[in-house]
Amino acid sequence: PCRLRRPAARNLHRKAAGIDKGSPKPNRDKVGKVSKAQLVQIATVKMKDLNAYDMDMAVRMIEGTARSMGLEVVA
């Protein structure tokens, strides 16, 4: 049986931030911003694919993906 997965988190981040691609140097060059509310939306979509017990942990995982792409997380 084939299991359908949700879109990749990086694609959802790019759509939320309105960027074409992530930063080649994420610690130095920030390419966009995402809000906590957008992270919660992405985590809600990806919850079944993530290895997280609760929503708080899922949001933290999604936040880490955003940082590794060079996105700044704003409140």
N, C-alpha and C positions, 0 to 999 in steps of 0.2 A: 504494500500500500504506500502510495506517495503522499507525503505530508507537505502541504503548502505552507511556506514561511512568509512572514511579513517582509516588507522592504528592508534593506540594510539600514542600520542606524545612521551611517554616514550620509546616506541619501536623504533621510528625513531631516538630518541636521542642515544639510545644504539647502533644502527647500525652506526650512524655517528661517534660516539666516539670509536667504536670498543671494547666495554666492554660487560660483561655478565649481570651485574646488577648494580644498583645504590649504593651509599654509605649509610651505616646505620647511619652515623653521618655526614650529608652533610656540616655542618658548619665547621667541623674540618678536616675530611678526604676527600680529593678530589680524585676521581677515574679516571678522564679523562679530556680531553679538547675538546671543539667544537669551531669552528670559527664563526664569524658573517655571513659569506657566507653560512655556513651550516645551521645556524638558519633561514636565509631567504628562503632557499630551503624547510626546514621543514614547515615554515609558509605558503609558497605557496601551499604545499600539503594540509595542514590543514585549509586553509582560510575559506572554506564553513562551517566547523564545529565550528569555533571559533566565539565568540561574540565580533567581532572587526569591526570597520567601515573602517579602512584603514590598509595597510600593515605594517606601523610603529608600530601600536598598536598590531598587530598580532605577530610581531617579539618580542616585549617586553613581551608578554604573554608566548611565547615559550622559551624566555630567562629565565623567572622565573621558568619554569618547569625544565630547565637544571640545574639551581642553586639548586633547591630542591632535585635533584638527586645526587648532589655532583660533578657536572661537572663545570670546570672552563671555562669561556667564554673569548676567546682571539680575538684580532683584526684581 
